[in-house]
Amino acid sequence: MEETIRCPYTGVSWGLGGGNSIGCPPILNFGTEEQKMEYLPRVHSGEIRFCLGITEPEAGSDVAGIRSTAVLSADKTHYIVNGAKKWITNGLWSDYVTTAVRTGRPGIEGISLLIVPLNAPGVTRRRIQNSGLYASGSTYIGLSDVKVPVRNLIGKENEGFKIIMSNFNPERLSLAVGSLRLARTCYEEAWRHALTRKTFGNSLMANQVIRAKFANMTRAIESCRAWVEQIVYQMQHQKDAANDPQIGAKLALAKVQAGKVLEMCCREAQQVFGGLGMSKEGKGHIVEQISRDLRVYVVGGGSEEILDDLGIRLMLSKL
């Protein structure tokens, strides 16, 4: 993730594999052997692509509030799916969407996960015009009486919420890593500019107030990066780390902190560039692009307001 986001256009990085990276893990980790063999080899070869369909027009961070429904047919051979999914990365060109649907009562106990073919009758798709991220293929997916075979159910009916939650940990780690890489890019671009830009007979870097900006950015980037490295080390070496609520708490809070670091570094870099930092061409164009892409790192994977509270509640769950 860190290497691909050096691009540094998030839309390109996410366009290349953003859908597969979050749409396929539920199959890999919770699917049947038949599901794994049917889909994953073809994903690996590039024959087909997946995306993840959780967020809806009326349900984002509150996954328990999803409204899309899947009703079992009378002969119990397929589900009839109705609803809509919004801001679905790679949805425009994916072949399947790993979709959260309501098969039972309201709340987390009535959610299931289905593999929905996007070429099926009743599926409609259109591009969503976001700030930045154009190449990611952000999509609105409409589902109207879509027939989905029961064999496309991932895990057990009404037990999809835990699968969705398990998918969030690596997604939040990826968002944190991407945020810090982009924050470092903003820093590097502004650093080069501050050394070469002359104002009032001196370089920008000759001004104490400019040097202070780089000191603030350095402290923020390096301390947050060290925390993320620590969490990754723990994930690699701790048994059953994926199900540890303490690691989930750290990832939630680290994702929030990394997003705040990115926001601060992008703002400070634009201040160093001045008007160039708002231009889509010229020396500041990379920072300007990041300024339009960065909101997804703050909102995506759970907003900071939700994740701050989640992190503390997960910590309390161990007491």
C-alpha positions as CSV (number, residue, x, y, z in Angstrom):
1,M,0.0,0.0,0.0
2,E,2.7,2.4,0.9
3,E,4.6,1.9,-2.3
4,T,1.6,2.1,-4.6
5,I,0.4,5.3,-2.9
6,R,3.7,7.0,-3.8
7,C,1.9,7.6,-7.2
8,P,0.7,10.0,-5.4
9,Y,-2.8,10.1,-6.9
10,T,-5.1,8.1,-4.7
11,G,-7.6,7.5,-7.6
12,V,-5.0,5.6,-9.6
13,S,-3.8,3.5,-6.7
14,W,-7.3,2.6,-5.7
15,G,-8.4,2.1,-9.3
16,L,-5.8,-0.6,-9.8
17,G,-6.8,-2.8,-6.9
18,G,-9.0,-1.0,-4.4
19,G,-12.0,-3.2,-5.0
20,N,-10.3,-6.6,-4.9
21,S,-8.4,-5.7,-1.8
22,I,-11.6,-5.2,0.3
23,G,-14.1,-7.3,-1.7
24,C,-12.2,-10.6,-1.7
25,P,-11.1,-11.1,1.9
26,P,-14.6,-12.1,3.1
27,I,-14.5,-14.9,0.5
28,L,-10.9,-15.8,1.4
29,N,-11.5,-15.9,5.1
30,F,-15.1,-17.0,5.5
31,G,-16.2,-18.5,2.1
32,T,-16.7,-22.1,1.3
33,E,-14.0,-24.0,-0.7
34,E,-16.3,-24.0,-3.7
35,Q,-16.6,-20.2,-3.5
36,K,-12.9,-19.8,-3.1
37,M,-12.1,-22.0,-6.1
38,E,-14.8,-20.4,-8.2
39,Y,-13.7,-16.8,-7.7
40,L,-10.2,-16.3,-6.3
41,P,-8.1,-17.9,-9.0
42,R,-9.9,-15.8,-11.6
43,V,-9.3,-12.7,-9.5
44,H,-5.6,-13.6,-9.3
45,S,-5.4,-14.0,-13.1
46,G,-7.2,-10.7,-13.7
47,E,-10.1,-12.4,-15.4
48,I,-12.7,-10.9,-13.0
49,R,-12.8,-8.1,-10.4
50,F,-14.6,-7.6,-7.1
51,C,-15.7,-4.6,-5.1
52,L,-17.2,-4.3,-1.6
53,G,-20.8,-3.1,-1.2
54,I,-21.4,-2.0,2.4
55,T,-22.1,1.8,2.4
56,E,-25.6,3.0,1.5
57,P,-27.2,6.4,0.9
58,E,-28.6,6.2,4.5
59,A,-26.0,4.0,6.2
60,G,-22.3,4.6,6.3
61,S,-20.3,4.1,9.5
62,D,-23.5,2.7,11.1
63,V,-23.3,-0.6,9.3
64,A,-26.1,-2.0,11.5
65,G,-28.5,0.5,9.8
66,I,-28.2,-0.9,6.3
67,R,-31.6,-1.1,4.5
68,S,-30.8,-3.3,1.4
69,T,-32.8,-6.5,1.7
70,A,-32.5,-10.1,0.5
71,V,-35.6,-12.2,0.7
72,L,-35.4,-16.0,0.3
73,S,-37.5,-17.3,-2.6
74,A,-40.4,-19.7,-2.0
75,D,-38.4,-22.6,-3.4
76,K,-35.3,-21.5,-1.3
77,T,-33.0,-21.6,-4.3
78,H,-32.2,-17.8,-4.5
79,Y,-32.5,-14.5,-2.8
80,I,-34.4,-11.5,-4.2
81,V,-32.2,-8.4,-3.5
82,N,-33.4,-4.8,-3.4
83,G,-31.7,-1.7,-2.3
84,A,-28.8,0.6,-3.2
85,K,-25.1,0.9,-2.5
86,K,-23.1,4.2,-2.7
87,W,-19.5,5.3,-3.0
88,I,-18.4,1.8,-4.1
89,T,-14.8,1.8,-5.2
90,N,-14.2,0.1,-8.5
91,G,-18.0,-0.6,-8.9
92,L,-18.0,0.7,-12.5
93,W,-15.8,-2.1,-13.8
94,S,-16.2,-4.9,-11.3
95,D,-17.9,-8.2,-12.1
96,Y,-19.1,-9.0,-8.6
97,V,-19.9,-7.1,-5.4
98,T,-19.5,-8.6,-2.0
99,T,-22.7,-7.1,-0.6
100,A,-24.2,-6.5,2.9
101,V,-27.9,-7.2,2.9
102,R,-30.6,-7.5,5.6
103,T,-32.0,-11.0,5.8
104,G,-33.4,-10.8,9.3
105,R,-34.5,-8.4,12.0
106,P,-33.2,-4.8,12.5
107,G,-29.7,-4.4,13.9
108,I,-26.5,-6.4,13.6
109,E,-28.1,-9.8,14.0
110,G,-30.1,-9.5,10.8
111,I,-27.2,-8.9,8.3
112,S,-25.8,-11.3,5.8
113,L,-23.2,-11.1,3.1
114,L,-23.9,-12.1,-0.5
115,I,-21.8,-12.3,-3.7
116,V,-23.9,-10.4,-6.2
117,P,-23.1,-10.6,-10.0
118,L,-23.1,-7.1,-11.3
119,N,-24.2,-8.2,-14.8
120,A,-27.4,-9.7,-13.4
121,P,-30.8,-8.3,-14.5
122,G,-31.9,-5.5,-12.1
123,V,-28.5,-4.1,-11.4
124,T,-27.8,-0.6,-12.4
125,R,-24.5,1.4,-12.1
126,R,-23.5,5.0,-12.5
127,R,-20.3,7.0,-11.7
128,I,-20.3,9.2,-8.6
129,Q,-18.6,12.6,-9.0
130,N,-16.5,13.0,-5.9
131,S,-13.8,15.5,-4.9
132,G,-10.7,13.8,-6.2
133,L,-10.4,10.0,-6.6
134,Y,-11.8,10.1,-10.2
135,A,-9.8,7.1,-11.4
136,S,-11.1,4.9,-8.5
137,G,-14.4,4.4,-10.2
138,S,-16.6,5.4,-7.3
139,T,-20.1,4.0,-8.1
140,Y,-23.7,4.1,-7.2
141,I,-25.2,0.6,-7.5
142,G,-29.0,0.1,-7.7
143,L,-30.4,-3.3,-6.9
144,S,-34.0,-4.0,-8.1
145,D,-35.4,-7.6,-7.7
146,V,-31.9,-9.1,-8.4
147,K,-31.9,-12.9,-8.2
148,V,-28.8,-14.2,-6.3
149,P,-28.3,-18.0,-5.9
150,V,-28.2,-19.2,-2.2
151,R,-24.8,-20.7,-2.9
152,N,-23.5,-17.1,-3.1
153,L,-24.1,-16.6,0.7
154,I,-20.8,-16.0,2.5
155,G,-20.9,-17.7,5.9
156,K,-24.2,-18.2,7.6
157,E,-27.4,-16.2,7.2
158,N,-27.8,-13.3,9.6
159,E,-24.1,-13.7,10.7
160,G,-22.6,-11.3,8.2
161,F,-21.9,-8.5,10.6
162,K,-18.9,-10.2,12.2
163,I,-17.4,-10.8,8.7
164,I,-17.8,-7.1,7.9
165,M,-16.2,-6.1,11.1
166,S,-13.2,-8.4,10.5
167,N,-12.7,-6.7,7.1
168,F,-12.4,-3.3,8.7
169,N,-9.2,-3.9,10.6
170,P,-7.0,-4.4,7.5
171,E,-8.9,-1.6,5.6
172,R,-8.2,0.8,8.5
173,L,-4.5,-0.2,8.5
174,S,-4.3,0.4,4.8
175,L,-5.9,3.9,5.2
176,A,-3.5,4.7,8.0
177,V,-0.5,3.7,5.9
178,G,-1.8,5.6,2.9
179,S,-2.4,8.7,5.0
180,L,1.1,8.8,6.3
181,R,2.6,8.2,2.9
182,L,0.7,11.1,1.4
183,A,1.6,13.2,4.5
184,R,5.2,12.5,3.8
185,T,4.8,13.4,0.1
186,C,3.3,16.7,1.1
187,Y,6.3,17.3,3.4
188,E,8.8,16.4,0.7
189,E,7.2,18.6,-1.9
190,A,7.0,21.5,0.4
191,W,10.6,20.9,1.6
192,R,12.0,21.1,-1.9
193,H,10.0,24.2,-2.6
194,A,11.1,25.9,0.6
195,L,14.8,25.4,-0.2
196,T,14.5,26.9,-3.7
197,R,11.9,29.5,-3.5
198,K,13.3,33.0,-2.9
199,T,11.3,35.7,-1.1
200,F,12.6,39.1,0.0
201,G,16.1,38.0,-0.9
202,N,16.2,34.7,1.0
203,S,14.9,31.2,0.6
204,L,11.6,30.4,2.4
205,M,13.5,28.0,4.6
206,A,15.5,30.9,6.0
207,N,12.3,32.0,7.8
208,Q,11.9,30.6,11.3
209,V,8.1,30.3,11.0
210,I,8.6,28.1,7.9
211,R,11.1,25.9,9.7
212,A,8.6,25.6,12.6
213,K,6.1,24.2,10.1
214,F,8.5,21.4,9.1
215,A,9.3,20.6,12.8
216,N,5.6,20.2,13.5
217,M,5.1,17.9,10.4
218,T,8.2,15.9,11.3
219,R,7.0,15.2,14.8
220,A,3.5,14.3,13.7
221,I,4.6,11.9,10.8
222,E,7.3,10.1,12.6
223,S,5.5,9.5,15.8
224,C,2.3,8.2,14.1
225,R,4.4,6.0,11.7
226,A,6.2,4.5,14.7
227,W,2.8,3.6,16.3
228,V,1.6,2.0,13.1
229,E,4.8,0.0,12.8
230,Q,4.3,-1.2,16.4
231,I,0.7,-2.3,15.7
232,V,1.8,-4.2,12.5
233,Y,4.5,-5.9,14.5
234,Q,1.9,-7.0,17.1
235,M,-0.4,-8.2,14.3
236,Q,2.4,-10.3,12.8
237,H,3.5,-11.9,16.0
238,Q,0.4,-12.3,18.2
239,K,-1.7,-15.4,17.9
240,D,-5.2,-14.7,16.8
241,A,-4.4,-11.0,16.4
242,A,-7.2,-10.5,13.9
243,N,-9.8,-11.2,16.7
244,D,-8.2,-9.2,19.4
245,P,-10.4,-6.2,20.3
246,Q,-7.3,-4.4,21.6
247,I,-5.7,-4.5,18.2
248,G,-9.0,-3.4,16.7
249,A,-9.0,-0.4,19.1
250,K,-5.5,0.6,18.2
251,L,-6.2,0.4,14.4
252,A,-9.3,2.5,14.8
253,L,-7.5,5.2,16.7
254,A,-4.4,5.0,14.5
255,K,-6.5,5.4,11.4
256,V,-8.0,8.6,13.0
257,Q,-4.6,10.0,14.0
258,A,-3.0,9.3,10.6
259,G,-5.9,11.1,8.9
260,K,-5.4,14.1,11.2
261,V,-1.6,14.1,10.4
262,L,-2.4,14.0,6.7
263,E,-4.8,17.0,7.0
264,M,-2.3,19.0,8.9
265,C,0.6,18.2,6.6
266,C,-1.4,19.0,3.5
267,R,-2.5,22.3,4.9
268,E,1.0,23.3,6.0
269,A,2.4,22.3,2.6
270,Q,-0.1,24.4,0.9
271,Q,0.8,27.3,3.2
272,V,4.5,26.9,2.2
273,F,3.5,26.8,-1.5
274,G,1.1,29.7,-1.2
275,G,-1.0,30.2,-4.4
276,L,1.0,27.4,-6.1
277,G,-0.6,25.0,-3.6
278,M,-4.0,25.6,-5.0
279,S,-3.1,25.2,-8.7
280,K,-3.6,22.0,-10.7
281,E,-0.5,22.8,-12.6
282,G,3.0,23.9,-11.7
283,K,5.2,23.2,-8.7
284,G,2.3,22.7,-6.2
285,H,0.1,20.4,-8.3
286,I,0.8,17.3,-6.3
287,V,-0.1,18.9,-3.0
288,E,-3.2,20.4,-4.6
289,Q,-4.3,16.9,-5.9
290,I,-3.7,15.4,-2.4
291,S,-5.8,18.2,-0.9
292,R,-8.8,16.9,-3.0
293,D,-8.1,13.2,-2.4
294,L,-7.4,13.3,1.4
295,R,-11.0,13.5,2.6
296,V,-11.5,9.8,1.9
297,Y,-8.8,8.9,4.4
298,V,-10.6,10.9,7.1
299,V,-14.2,9.7,6.3
300,G,-13.5,6.3,4.7
301,G,-13.4,3.1,6.9
302,G,-15.4,4.9,9.6
303,S,-15.4,8.6,10.5
304,E,-13.1,9.8,13.2
305,E,-16.1,10.5,15.5
306,I,-17.3,6.9,15.2
307,L,-13.8,5.4,15.4
308,D,-12.7,7.4,18.4
309,D,-15.7,6.1,20.4
310,L,-15.2,2.6,19.0
311,G,-11.6,2.5,20.0
312,I,-12.4,3.3,23.6
313,R,-15.4,0.9,23.8
314,L,-13.1,-1.9,22.5
315,M,-10.6,-1.1,25.2
316,L,-13.3,-1.2,27.9
317,S,-14.5,-4.6,26.5
318,K,-11.4,-6.2,28.1
319,L,-12.1,-4.9,31.6
